Each structure stands twice: as C-alpha cells, then as structure tokens.
Amino acid sequence: MRTGPHGYRQIRDFLLDRGAGELAHPGGTLYEHLARVAELLAAWGADEDLQAAGLCHACYGTDGYPQPLLAPSERLVLADLIGIRAESLVYLYGSCDRDLVYPALGGAGPVSFRDRFTGQMHTPREADVRSFTELTAANELDIIRHNPATAAQHGTVLRELFTRARPRLTEAAWQAWSDTPIDPSQPPDQGPHRTVDGT
C-alpha cells in the first residue's frame, strides 16, 4: 500500500509525530485503530486513496472523537502527504454531521451532508458517499471488535445501519459485518448515530 505520494512509512511517522500513538482508543491507541481500519479496507479491496483515508480518517477529529491531530486549516498539509483525493475523503469523514447523514445512507438518492466545521450543506458525488460508507463500516467494525461494551450497546443498531446502507457497501464489507457476532442480550441504543469511542 503506497497510500499517497509519500508512502506508508511517511504517513505513519506523521501520525505518530502528531500524537496518534499517545491517544487512547479501544484496542490500544488511536494510531493502532487507524492502522487496523486501513488494513480492513485493504482486505476489502479498497483502492489506495480509500486506504490512505482510512489510515488518516480521524486527523481532523470526528463527530464522535473530538481529539484532532490537525486543524481543518491544515488541509494542505495532509493533502501533500496522502494526495488530494484521499484528503478530501478524510475531510468528508471528519466534517460529517452524523445525526443528519447516517439515516440518509440507506436511501437511494443523493445524500446531503452538513459540514460540522462550517455549518454548510453540500451533496457529495455518489462515489464519495460510497467511500464514506465503506470507511464508516470499517471504522465501526474495528471498534466493536475491540470494545465489548460498545458492541453490546451499539452493535445491533450499527448492523441495522449497514443493512440499510448495504447497496453502498462492497460485498466484502457487508460480509464482514454479517459475520461479526453481536450481543443480542442488550437493549438497542435509541441514539445509534455515534459510537461511544467514537472515531
């Protein structure tokens, strides 16, 4: 995986220099989570841009993980490292207002996003929505695999989310979610759009 113009090692070093190895995350550190998400995407056949986005997906923080490694004003820094396309996916993921977007992922038409940094609405092209959904599936799957409490509290509702969004997922991503045990003994969460971790 080259993951952009400078390669995996440079991206890894950049993330570690920005503190990803010191931030706690289910299953270890934020850096370990980022690396596992990228590995999942690679196993599912994602292209290099999406793999790079997976490796850097929490760089601006997310709607559920308010510990950014970069400010949105530093987008050019990340774009230089991983490429414009991959950075645009990282920004789409980090800026997403999940309460608005997640319920719309199961619909057939265009999906409107609200940028949580600027408040502006926009409608990404369908290819970007599919990449966003695939990245979301990888992120959430890694979290529930490494945090039994999250799996118990949010797993059922997340599976329902990805069942509705299945047309936007690759078969490999859907199969991974289908094969992952979910604890059915816990009551479903009434607010499923954010996990407790939650990158």
trRosetta pair geometry for C-beta under 8 A, 3 or more apart (Angstrom, degrees):
i j d omega theta_ij theta_ji phi_ij phi_ji
1 8 5.7 82 91 -67 91 124
1 38 7.2 130 151 163 168 115
1 42 5.9 -76 -73 -100 133 134
1 48 6.3 159 -155 -123 75 85
1 51 5.3 -116 -149 137 130 153
1 52 7.9 175 169 -61 109 72
2 7 5.5 -66 -159 -106 66 64
2 8 7.0 -130 -153 -29 19 82
2 48 5.8 -1 56 -144 87 142
3 7 6.8 79 59 -160 82 24
3 8 5.2 87 32 -81 123 69
3 11 5.6 -61 114 -3 129 155
3 38 7.4 -4 -94 -153 139 136
3 48 5.8 -151 -83 -172 39 90
3 51 5.6 -105 -92 106 95 102
3 52 3.8 143 -158 -87 84 92
3 55 6.0 14 -148 18 149 149
3 82 6.2 -44 159 -133 82 93
3 86 7.4 103 -167 -123 70 165
4 7 7.3 -118 74 -30 73 21
4 11 6.7 106 44 -63 127 126
4 48 7.3 -174 -36 150 46 109
4 49 7.9 91 -72 -107 75 56
4 52 4.9 103 -33 -120 103 153
4 81 6.1 44 131 132 154 53
4 82 3.6 -117 -74 -146 154 43
4 83 4.4 -153 -126 -11 87 96
4 86 5.8 -89 -76 30 107 153
5 80 7.6 -73 53 174 132 48
5 81 7.5 -159 53 179 91 19
5 82 7.6 172 19 -140 74 10
5 83 5.9 134 -20 -67 89 86
6 10 3.8 -74 141 72 115 154
6 11 6.7 140 85 -45 104 76
6 81 5.6 -58 27 -153 134 59
6 82 7.7 -69 34 -73 96 42
7 10 5.3 90 67 14 78 102
7 11 7.1 -148 103 -4 39 92
8 11 5.8 -63 -150 40 32 109
8 12 6.0 35 156 -22 70 108
8 55 7.7 -140 -132 -119 80 166
9 12 5.6 -52 -146 36 30 114
9 13 6.3 29 156 -17 65 106
10 13 5.8 -53 -145 38 31 110
10 14 6.3 35 153 -23 63 106
10 81 6.7 -157 126 -152 110 94
11 14 5.5 -53 -149 34 32 115
11 15 6.4 30 155 -18 66 104
11 52 6.9 -135 -106 -141 162 89
11 55 5.9 52 141 126 139 140
11 56 6.8 -94 -166 -60 117 109
11 81 6.1 122 -98 161 79 114
11 82 6.2 64 -102 -79 124 98
12 15 6.0 -58 -150 36 29 108
12 16 6.3 22 155 -13 65 110
12 31 7.9 78 -152 -163 74 116
12 35 7.7 41 -111 -89 100 111
12 55 8.0 -72 -73 -175 65 128
13 16 5.8 -58 -146 42 31 109
13 17 6.1 34 154 -22 66 108
14 17 5.7 -55 -146 36 28 112
14 18 6.4 20 156 -13 63 110
14 81 5.9 7 -45 -138 173 152
15 18 5.8 -62 -150 41 30 108
15 20 4.2 -22 164 16 92 146
15 21 7.6 108 122 -32 85 81
15 31 5.6 134 131 -115 120 98
15 34 6.4 -142 -159 82 156 160
15 55 7.4 -115 -49 157 148 90
15 56 7.0 -140 -82 -103 115 75
15 59 7.7 -98 -109 -94 89 94
15 69 6.7 -26 -139 -155 65 166
16 19 7.8 102 -177 -31 30 10
16 20 6.0 -77 -84 51 37 93
16 21 4.8 24 -130 -16 82 122
16 31 6.2 38 -84 -104 74 150
18 59 7.7 23 115 -137 164 85
18 69 3.9 67 141 -170 135 107
18 70 6.8 -45 -141 -51 147 77
19 22 5.0 -59 -166 40 76 111
19 23 6.2 76 138 -31 92 99
19 69 6.3 -172 54 -120 90 89
20 23 6.1 -53 -145 26 36 110
20 29 6.8 107 147 144 63 110
20 30 4.7 -112 -161 93 75 106
20 31 3.8 109 125 -68 103 87
20 34 6.3 -26 -174 6 141 142
20 58 7.9 127 -120 79 110 112
20 69 6.0 -13 -61 -90 93 138
21 29 5.2 35 -153 146 40 161
21 30 7.6 -108 -65 57 19 80
21 31 4.5 -10 -78 0 62 145
22 29 6.9 45 -8 -141 6 126
23 29 6.1 102 68 -166 56 82
23 30 4.0 11 80 -8 112 125
23 31 7.8 122 46 -18 89 74
23 67 5.7 155 -137 125 141 147
24 29 6.6 -73 -109 -116 28 55
24 30 7.5 48 74 -34 15 81
25 28 6.4 -5 69 79 85 54
25 29 5.7 56 26 165 100 20
25 30 4.4 123 -31 -78 135 52
25 32 7.0 -175 69 58 118 90
25 33 4.5 -82 129 -20 147 137
25 197 6.6 55 -152 -169 77 116
25 199 7.1 -4 -135 -12 126 127
26 33 7.1 80 64 -88 68 125
26 143 5.6 84 60 -146 140 68
26 146 4.4 135 140 107 97 104
26 147 3.7 -53 -142 -54 145 116
26 150 6.6 -55 -82 0 163 140
26 197 5.5 -77 -4 -106 114 125
27 32 6.2 -144 119 111 95 121
27 33 6.1 119 69 -80 117 85
27 36 7.2 -31 126 0 151 159
27 142 7.1 -86 12 165 161 90
27 143 7.9 -132 -5 -119 121 38
27 145 7.5 33 -77 94 137 83
27 146 3.0 -33 -60 -165 113 152
27 147 7.1 -90 -32 -42 84 80
28 32 3.8 4 87 49 134 156
28 33 7.1 -175 65 -39 90 76
28 146 7.7 -69 4 -167 77 145
29 32 4.9 103 53 4 74 99
29 33 7.2 -133 100 -1 43 87
30 33 5.6 -56 -153 37 36 113
30 34 6.3 38 152 -22 69 104
30 58 6.4 -111 -168 81 117 148
30 67 7.5 -128 -74 91 153 125
30 199 7.3 124 -138 -58 94 147
31 34 5.6 -53 -148 35 33 113
31 35 6.4 31 155 -18 66 105
32 35 5.8 -54 -148 37 31 111
32 36 6.4 30 154 -18 65 107
33 36 5.8 -58 -148 37 31 109
33 37 6.4 32 155 -20 66 104
33 58 7.9 33 97 -2 119 142
33 142 6.1 129 -153 132 79 136
33 143 7.6 35 -142 -78 123 72
33 146 7.6 -130 -100 45 92 158
33 199 6.5 121 131 37 142 148
34 37 5.9 -54 -150 33 30 111
34 38 6.6 29 153 -16 64 105
34 54 7.4 145 -169 143 65 62
34 55 5.4 69 160 -163 99 45
34 56 6.9 54 -159 -74 128 23
34 57 6.8 -179 -127 31 88 82
34 58 6.5 -114 -84 25 107 106
35 38 5.8 -55 -152 37 33 111
35 39 6.4 33 151 -20 65 106
35 55 6.7 34 -96 -127 45 84
36 39 5.4 -53 -147 37 35 113
36 40 6.4 40 153 -22 66 100
36 142 4.9 131 112 -133 120 134
37 40 5.7 -49 -150 32 33 113
37 41 6.5 31 153 -16 64 104
37 54 4.4 -155 126 -179 96 100
37 55 7.2 -176 79 -76 94 35
37 57 6.4 -71 114 16 155 133
37 135 7.5 50 173 -157 120 73
37 138 4.8 106 -155 134 80 112
37 139 5.5 16 -119 -87 132 61
37 142 5.4 -90 -75 -12 75 153
38 41 5.8 -55 -150 37 32 111
38 42 6.4 35 151 -20 65 105
38 51 5.2 72 -158 -171 87 75
38 52 7.5 45 -124 -86 118 19
38 54 4.1 154 -88 101 58 110
38 55 3.9 28 -70 -67 138 82
39 42 5.6 -52 -147 35 33 113
39 43 6.4 34 154 -19 65 105
40 43 5.7 -57 -151 37 31 111
40 44 6.4 23 153 -13 65 109
40 54 7.3 -151 59 -167 87 150
40 138 4.3 158 96 -145 130 106
40 141 6.6 153 -150 79 158 125
40 142 6.3 -127 -26 -59 146 105
40 176 7.3 104 -160 -165 108 169
41 44 5.7 -61 -147 41 32 108
41 46 3.9 -25 169 17 93 147
41 50 5.6 -149 -179 127 136 99
41 51 5.1 -179 100 -98 122 63
41 54 4.4 -161 -3 -37 145 160
41 134 6.9 91 -122 143 97 108
41 135 7.0 3 -88 -100 130 65
41 138 5.2 -28 -59 -84 83 164
42 45 7.9 67 178 -55 30 14
42 46 6.2 -74 -78 48 32 94
42 51 5.3 54 -68 -112 85 125
43 172 7.1 -169 123 167 74 136
44 134 7.1 -176 111 -166 148 113
44 138 7.3 -123 3 -80 142 113
44 170 5.5 131 170 71 109 139
44 172 3.9 169 -138 102 76 129
44 173 5.2 42 -140 -59 147 78
44 176 7.1 -71 -84 -17 112 137
45 170 6.4 -169 58 -173 111 163
45 172 6.0 134 9 8 104 152
46 50 3.9 -108 -179 88 120 125
46 51 5.3 152 99 -53 115 77
46 54 7.2 95 90 -20 164 134
46 134 6.6 152 -93 141 117 141
46 170 7.9 -139 -69 -12 72 149
47 50 5.4 89 56 15 70 100
47 51 7.1 -130 104 -5 34 93
48 51 5.4 -55 -143 39 35 114
48 52 6.1 36 157 -20 68 104
48 86 7.7 -64 125 -72 71 126
49 52 5.8 -55 -149 36 29 110
49 53 6.4 31 151 -19 63 105
49 82 8.0 111 -138 155 60 98
49 83 6.4 -93 -112 86 90 133
49 85 4.5 -39 -138 109 143 115
49 86 4.3 -146 -156 -72 71 83
49 89 6.7 119 150 0 97 139
49 131 7.9 -34 107 -139 104 146
50 53 5.4 -48 -145 36 36 114
50 54 6.4 43 152 -23 64 101
50 86 7.5 -142 -56 -116 20 83
50 89 6.6 -115 -108 169 59 174
50 131 5.3 -137 -103 -146 112 105
50 134 6.6 -1 -166 93 141 131
50 135 6.7 -142 -164 -66 93 100
51 54 5.5 -52 -151 33 32 115
51 55 6.5 32 151 -19 64 104
52 55 5.6 -52 -149 34 35 112
52 56 6.3 1 160 9 67 112
52 82 4.3 154 168 -162 132 118
52 83 6.8 77 87 35 165 105
52 86 3.9 -14 89 -148 123 150
53 56 6.3 -77 -143 55 28 89
53 57 5.8 60 155 -80 68 84
53 82 7.5 141 -65 148 51 146
53 86 4.9 -152 -53 -161 80 76
53 87 7.9 -158 -96 -68 84 16
53 89 3.7 -37 -111 96 150 124
53 90 5.1 -153 -139 -57 79 74
53 93 6.8 129 174 -7 111 137
53 131 7.1 59 58 163 160 118
53 135 6.1 -65 116 -98 115 142
54 57 5.6 -13 -136 -33 28 117
54 135 5.8 -154 -87 -127 81 93
54 138 6.0 -24 -127 97 125 150
54 139 7.8 -156 -139 -61 83 84
55 82 7.8 -180 69 -111 112 138
56 59 4.7 -2 176 -33 89 122
56 78 6.5 141 173 -155 150 121
56 82 6.0 -115 -2 -38 152 160
56 86 7.3 81 41 150 128 108
56 87 7.8 -35 98 -104 146 59
56 90 5.0 -32 106 -103 104 138
57 62 7.5 19 141 -68 88 125
57 89 7.9 -55 -106 126 84 91
57 90 5.8 -147 -115 -124 41 76
57 93 5.0 -49 -158 107 94 156
57 94 7.1 173 173 -56 57 86
57 135 6.0 165 -108 -179 141 125
57 139 6.5 -113 102 -80 157 125
57 199 6.7 107 101 163 105 111
58 61 6.5 19 -175 -113 75 21
58 62 5.7 -67 -120 -23 78 106
58 65 5.6 -32 -141 92 121 141
58 67 7.8 18 162 75 117 78
58 68 7.7 -157 156 -117 71 50
58 69 7.1 86 111 -5 78 107
58 94 6.9 127 -135 -96 30 103
58 199 4.4 -47 -83 -141 128 122
59 68 6.8 36 147 -160 41 80
59 69 4.8 -71 -144 55 60 109
59 70 5.0 6 164 24 98 107
59 78 5.9 111 134 -102 163 144
59 90 5.7 12 33 179 117 133
59 94 6.7 -78 62 -65 66 149
60 68 5.1 -16 -169 -128 29 118
60 69 7.8 -65 -56 44 26 70
60 70 6.1 -48 -84 74 62 84
60 71 7.5 54 -130 -169 80 15
60 72 5.7 58 -139 -76 126 72
60 90 6.8 125 0 147 106 95
60 91 6.4 63 -7 -113 153 58
60 94 3.5 99 66 150 110 160
60 95 6.8 -11 107 -52 147 73
60 117 7.8 -55 168 -59 131 136
61 65 5.8 -157 -158 99 68 72
61 66 5.2 34 -162 -138 136 34
61 67 5.9 147 -104 51 99 27
61 68 3.7 -67 -28 -64 96 82
61 94 6.0 97 72 -158 47 107
62 65 4.6 42 43 39 95 91
62 66 7.9 -105 59 -66 47 43
62 93 6.7 -44 -110 143 108 83
62 94 5.3 -103 -90 -127 63 58
62 96 7.5 -6 -155 50 85 91
62 198 7.0 -107 92 107 122 70
62 199 5.2 116 17 -148 140 50
63 96 6.1 -78 -25 89 124 73
63 97 6.3 128 -100 -126 137 32
63 98 4.4 -171 81 -8 157 106
63 99 7.8 -160 177 -11 147 76
63 116 6.0 151 -93 -34 92 162
63 194 6.2 -118 116 -102 101 115
63 198 7.8 -40 89 96 69 109
64 98 6.9 8 -35 -2 100 153
64 194 4.2 166 -90 -159 116 103
64 195 5.9 74 174 54 161 64
64 196 7.8 -160 -175 -150 118 3
64 197 6.5 59 135 74 118 63
64 198 2.7 -50 145 83 135 107
64 199 6.6 -126 81 -54 98 15
65 197 6.4 -14 -79 123 108 75
65 198 5.6 -147 -48 70 85 42
65 199 4.2 -5 -10 -80 154 64
68 71 6.5 101 118 -82 147 41
68 94 7.6 74 -110 -161 103 135
70 74 4.2 -117 -175 75 110 132
70 75 7.9 138 133 -71 132 38
70 77 6.4 -161 -136 72 141 127
70 78 6.1 -158 40 -46 170 116
71 74 5.1 99 59 -2 72 102
72 75 6.3 5 -176 -47 54 99
72 91 7.3 90 -132 -131 90 102
72 94 8.0 -174 -87 109 92 128
72 95 7.4 73 -105 -82 127 109
72 117 5.2 79 -47 -148 163 162
74 77 4.4 -23 175 20 93 124
74 78 6.7 87 124 -14 87 92
75 78 6.0 -62 -156 42 39 104
75 79 5.9 39 151 -22 73 110
75 87 6.3 114 -171 166 83 128
75 91 6.3 17 -121 -78 118 132
76 79 5.4 -52 -138 40 35 114
76 80 6.2 41 159 -24 66 102
77 80 6.1 -56 -156 31 25 110
77 81 6.8 18 149 -15 60 110
78 81 5.5 -60 -151 38 37 112
78 82 6.1 -17 170 22 75 106
78 87 4.8 137 113 -120 101 113
78 90 6.4 -99 151 73 147 154
79 82 7.1 -78 -129 57 23 73
79 83 6.8 -49 -165 129 60 14
79 84 5.1 33 -156 -95 111 56
79 87 4.0 -78 -87 4 70 165
81 87 8.0 110 56 -73 81 113
82 86 4.2 -98 138 91 110 135
82 87 5.7 141 72 -55 104 81
82 90 7.5 85 71 -21 149 136
83 86 4.7 77 67 17 94 105
83 87 6.6 -168 88 -9 44 91
84 87 5.9 -60 -145 39 27 109
84 88 6.3 30 157 -24 64 106
85 88 5.8 -54 -151 30 29 112
85 89 7.0 26 152 -16 61 103
86 89 5.8 -56 -157 34 36 110
86 90 6.6 38 147 -19 67 103
87 90 5.4 -50 -149 35 39 114
87 91 6.3 37 153 -18 69 103
88 91 5.7 -51 -147 38 33 110
88 92 6.3 39 151 -23 64 104
88 128 7.5 -69 126 -123 110 127
89 92 5.5 -48 -144 35 34 114
89 93 6.3 33 156 -18 64 106
89 128 6.8 -155 -99 -145 81 87
89 131 5.5 -75 -124 130 127 133
89 132 7.0 -158 -152 -74 85 69
89 135 6.9 147 167 -38 115 154
90 93 5.9 -59 -150 39 28 109
90 94 6.1 17 158 -11 66 113
91 94 5.9 -59 -137 44 29 104
91 95 5.6 14 169 -8 68 118
92 95 6.5 -63 -133 45 18 99
92 96 6.4 41 159 -54 57 101
92 113 7.0 -55 -156 -146 86 171
92 124 6.3 43 -130 -78 136 151
92 128 6.1 -163 -99 173 172 116
92 132 5.6 -94 126 -88 123 117
93 96 6.0 -42 -156 -4 25 119
93 132 6.1 -179 -82 -131 79 84
93 135 5.8 -73 -95 112 136 145
93 136 7.5 -171 -130 -65 102 79
95 113 7.7 74 104 157 97 124
95 115 4.6 -16 163 -144 124 76
95 116 5.6 -175 -172 32 57 78
95 117 5.2 -65 -127 2 101 105
95 118 7.7 5 -159 12 127 89
96 101 5.3 -53 -171 14 109 156
96 113 5.9 -75 -120 -151 79 113
96 114 7.8 89 -159 65 45 59
96 115 8.0 -45 -85 -109 29 42
96 116 6.9 10 91 -11 18 108
96 132 7.2 125 -72 -159 147 130
97 100 4.5 36 103 21 108 114
97 101 6.2 131 78 -13 62 99
97 113 7.2 142 33 -174 84 66
97 114 3.9 -14 22 74 136 105
97 115 7.4 -14 -20 35 98 3
97 116 4.7 141 -71 -67 81 95
98 101 5.8 -70 -131 49 32 98
98 102 5.1 30 -179 -27 77 113
98 193 4.6 154 133 159 103 104
98 194 5.6 124 81 -72 149 83
99 102 7.1 -29 -111 26 14 106
99 103 8.0 7 174 -5 43 105
99 193 5.0 126 -95 96 52 162
99 194 7.7 -32 -60 -31 80 103
100 103 7.7 -90 176 34 22 97
100 104 7.2 -3 149 -6 61 121
100 112 7.4 -71 154 99 117 88
100 113 7.3 123 101 -144 119 37
100 114 5.0 64 45 10 161 116
101 104 5.8 -77 -158 41 39 109
101 105 6.7 52 153 -47 75 94
101 111 6.4 66 -148 169 83 117
101 112 7.8 -137 -100 90 74 50
101 113 5.5 19 -90 -113 122 73
101 114 7.4 -141 -45 24 94 75
102 105 5.9 -38 -156 -1 37 116
102 136 8.0 173 -107 -166 90 156
102 161 6.1 -37 -178 -142 107 128
102 192 7.5 -150 134 103 148 87
102 193 4.5 178 37 -132 149 96
103 106 7.3 -56 180 23 43 103
103 193 7.3 -50 -35 -90 82 120
104 107 5.4 -44 -167 17 62 120
104 111 4.7 137 124 -134 121 92
104 112 6.9 -104 -160 40 175 68
105 111 6.4 27 -90 -109 51 147
105 129 7.4 178 -124 179 79 103
105 133 5.5 140 -156 -102 127 114
105 136 7.9 -95 -103 58 163 157
105 161 7.1 46 64 -180 128 88
105 164 6.9 104 90 104 83 101
105 165 4.1 -7 131 -100 110 120
105 168 6.3 -103 -178 35 91 150
106 161 7.6 -131 -49 -160 111 50
106 164 2.9 -36 -102 153 135 107
106 165 5.1 -88 -78 -64 64 58
107 111 7.0 148 61 -85 108 85
108 167 7.5 5 -107 74 72 160
110 123 5.0 22 166 -167 127 125
110 126 7.3 -99 -108 -72 67 84
110 129 7.9 -173 -153 -42 53 153
111 123 6.9 150 78 -143 41 76
111 124 7.1 -16 73 47 92 89
111 129 5.0 124 34 -123 128 137
112 121 5.6 -2 -178 -169 111 108
112 122 7.4 157 -154 81 67 25
112 123 5.3 -44 -100 -87 63 85
113 121 7.0 153 81 -154 46 56
113 122 5.6 -23 63 66 95 75
113 123 7.1 157 15 -96 79 31
113 124 6.1 35 -3 -12 131 101
114 119 6.9 -21 -175 -156 99 36
114 120 7.4 167 -152 87 59 31
114 121 5.5 -33 -97 -95 68 69
115 118 4.5 12 102 43 126 94
115 119 6.6 -34 77 22 81 15
115 120 4.9 9 34 55 118 79
115 121 7.7 -149 6 -76 80 21
115 122 6.8 39 -32 10 105 109
116 119 7.7 38 -143 -72 23 46
124 128 4.0 -98 165 84 127 130
124 129 5.5 156 86 -52 112 79
124 132 7.3 104 70 -19 159 137
125 128 5.2 91 61 9 73 102
125 129 7.3 -139 102 -6 37 89
126 129 5.4 -53 -146 35 40 114
126 130 6.3 41 155 -20 69 102
127 130 5.8 -53 -151 35 31 111
127 131 6.5 31 151 -17 64 105
128 131 5.5 -51 -146 38 36 112
128 132 6.2 42 151 -22 66 104
129 132 5.5 -51 -147 36 31 116
129 133 6.4 32 153 -20 64 105
129 168 6.4 -76 126 -144 92 138
130 133 5.7 -52 -146 35 32 111
130 134 6.3 32 154 -18 65 106
130 168 4.8 -148 -112 -166 71 86
130 169 7.9 -176 -156 -73 81 27
131 134 5.7 -54 -146 37 31 111
131 135 6.2 31 155 -17 65 108
132 135 5.8 -58 -148 39 28 110
132 136 6.2 31 153 -21 64 107
133 136 5.5 -52 -146 36 31 114
133 137 6.4 34 153 -21 63 104
133 165 5.3 -162 -151 168 130 132
133 168 4.2 59 52 120 166 122
133 169 6.0 -112 129 -71 115 73
134 137 5.7 -52 -150 33 31 113
134 138 6.6 28 152 -16 63 104
134 168 7.6 -128 -42 138 75 83
134 169 6.1 139 -90 -127 72 65
134 170 6.3 45 -112 -1 121 96
134 173 5.6 -130 -135 -67 79 160
135 138 5.8 -54 -148 37 33 109
135 139 6.2 34 154 -20 66 107
136 139 5.7 -54 -145 37 30 112
136 140 6.2 20 162 -11 66 110
137 140 6.3 -59 -141 42 25 102
137 141 6.0 26 160 -21 63 112
137 162 5.6 93 -109 -114 104 129
137 165 7.9 -154 -64 95 111 129
137 169 5.9 73 -42 -117 160 121
137 173 4.7 70 109 -177 151 122
137 176 7.7 113 153 73 112 117
137 177 6.3 -79 -161 -53 109 126
138 141 5.9 -58 -143 37 26 111
138 142 6.4 26 160 -18 63 106
138 173 7.0 -77 -57 -124 78 108
139 142 6.2 -61 -156 34 26 107
139 143 6.6 23 152 -18 63 108
139 199 5.8 -126 -162 106 121 86
140 143 5.5 -54 -150 35 36 114
140 144 6.4 24 159 -12 70 104
140 158 5.2 -172 166 -157 141 139
140 162 7.9 -161 72 -48 140 124
140 195 6.2 160 -123 -37 87 140
141 144 6.3 -58 -145 40 30 100
141 145 6.2 31 156 -20 64 110
141 176 6.0 24 -143 130 160 118
141 177 6.2 -109 -90 -85 118 77
141 180 6.4 -158 -144 -53 96 161
142 145 5.7 -59 -148 37 30 113
142 146 6.3 2 163 1 65 115
143 146 6.4 -80 -150 48 25 93
143 147 5.7 -28 173 26 68 119
143 150 5.6 -72 147 118 100 157
143 195 5.6 83 128 137 159 164
143 197 5.1 -126 -136 -8 129 151
143 198 7.1 33 -125 -130 162 66
143 199 7.4 176 -70 47 122 83
144 147 6.5 -75 -119 59 27 81
144 150 5.5 -128 -101 106 62 101
144 151 3.9 105 -164 -89 91 84
144 154 7.1 -130 -88 80 111 96
144 155 5.2 110 -142 -96 142 96
144 158 6.9 -155 -45 55 142 155
144 180 6.9 88 97 158 123 140
144 182 7.6 -16 171 -106 145 82
144 195 7.9 -119 -58 -127 83 143
145 151 7.6 98 -59 -73 23 126
145 180 6.9 -90 -76 -139 92 125
147 150 3.9 44 104 16 118 115
147 151 6.5 162 92 -17 63 83
147 196 7.9 -145 143 65 151 107
147 197 6.8 -174 -5 -70 164 114
148 151 5.3 -53 -145 37 36 115
148 152 6.2 35 157 -20 68 104
148 183 7.6 66 -170 -28 83 138
149 152 5.8 -54 -148 36 30 109
149 153 6.2 16 158 -9 65 113
149 196 7.6 -45 112 49 105 148
150 153 6.0 -64 -139 45 29 102
150 154 5.5 -29 -178 32 69 113
150 155 7.4 106 128 -50 62 82
150 195 5.6 41 -156 -169 122 112
150 196 5.6 -141 -101 37 97 104
150 197 6.4 -1 -94 -38 151 99
151 154 7.2 -74 -116 57 13 73
151 155 4.3 31 -169 -56 58 128
151 182 6.4 -151 179 -131 92 62
151 183 6.0 96 124 5 96 103
152 155 6.6 16 -59 6 12 115
152 183 4.4 -20 -107 61 75 140
152 185 7.6 -33 -145 66 102 83
152 186 4.2 109 174 -24 86 154
153 186 6.1 -89 -83 151 38 150
153 189 5.6 61 161 -63 77 114
153 196 7.0 39 78 -20 145 125
154 157 5.6 -72 -162 51 58 106
154 158 5.4 57 144 -27 89 109
154 189 5.2 -6 -99 -4 65 144
154 192 6.4 135 -148 -138 87 76
154 195 5.3 -174 83 -115 173 82
154 196 7.2 -165 -24 -9 135 87
155 158 5.7 -60 -145 37 28 109
155 159 6.3 27 159 -19 66 104
155 180 7.9 -135 -154 121 117 112
155 182 3.9 180 138 -139 127 102
155 183 6.3 102 43 31 143 72
155 186 8.0 91 36 57 101 125
156 159 5.8 -55 -152 34 30 110
156 160 6.6 31 149 -19 63 104
156 182 5.5 136 -71 156 62 138
156 184 6.7 95 -82 -112 124 62
156 186 7.5 -167 -6 77 121 90
156 188 5.0 -96 86 -101 127 93
156 189 7.9 158 59 12 91 78
157 160 5.4 -49 -152 34 36 115
157 161 6.6 45 147 -24 64 99
157 188 5.1 118 -58 -164 98 100
157 189 5.0 -86 -1 49 150 93
157 192 3.4 -137 150 -111 134 133
158 161 5.3 -46 -151 29 38 116
158 162 6.5 24 155 -8 68 103
158 192 6.6 -168 -61 -173 55 111
158 195 7.4 16 -74 -75 130 108
159 162 6.0 -59 -146 44 33 101
159 163 6.1 42 151 -27 66 104
159 177 6.1 158 -120 171 79 109
159 182 5.8 -80 -27 -50 140 159
160 163 5.4 -49 -144 32 32 116
160 164 6.6 30 156 -16 63 102
160 192 7.4 -31 62 -174 113 172
161 164 6.1 -62 -159 36 28 106
161 165 6.2 5 153 0 66 115
161 192 6.3 -168 -50 135 118 129
162 165 5.4 -60 -133 54 39 102
162 166 6.5 80 155 -70 63 68
162 169 6.5 45 -166 -47 95 151
162 173 7.8 -129 -162 140 129 101
162 174 7.0 176 155 -114 110 69
162 177 5.1 -95 103 -163 154 172
163 166 5.8 -9 -159 -38 31 112
165 168 5.1 -53 177 43 85 111
165 169 6.2 87 120 -30 88 103
166 169 5.5 -63 -146 33 41 113
166 174 5.4 61 -138 -109 92 130
169 173 4.3 -122 -173 83 108 123
169 174 4.8 127 107 -53 131 91
169 177 7.9 -36 -175 8 165 133
170 173 4.8 97 55 5 81 100
170 174 7.1 -152 92 -2 43 87
171 174 5.7 -58 -147 41 33 110
171 175 6.0 35 155 -23 68 108
172 175 5.8 -54 -144 36 28 111
172 176 6.5 32 155 -22 62 104
173 176 5.8 -53 -152 32 31 112
173 177 6.7 25 153 -12 63 105
174 177 5.9 -58 -152 40 33 108
174 178 6.1 34 151 -22 68 108
175 178 5.4 -54 -143 37 33 114
175 179 6.1 25 159 -16 67 111
176 179 6.0 -61 -144 40 26 105
176 180 6.5 33 155 -33 62 107
177 180 5.8 -52 -147 21 32 115
183 186 5.4 53 109 2 109 105
188 192 7.5 -28 173 -73 97 117
189 192 5.2 131 86 -84 108 70
191 194 7.2 -15 136 36 99 86
194 198 5.2 125 177 89 81 162
195 198 3.7 158 73 -124 75 116
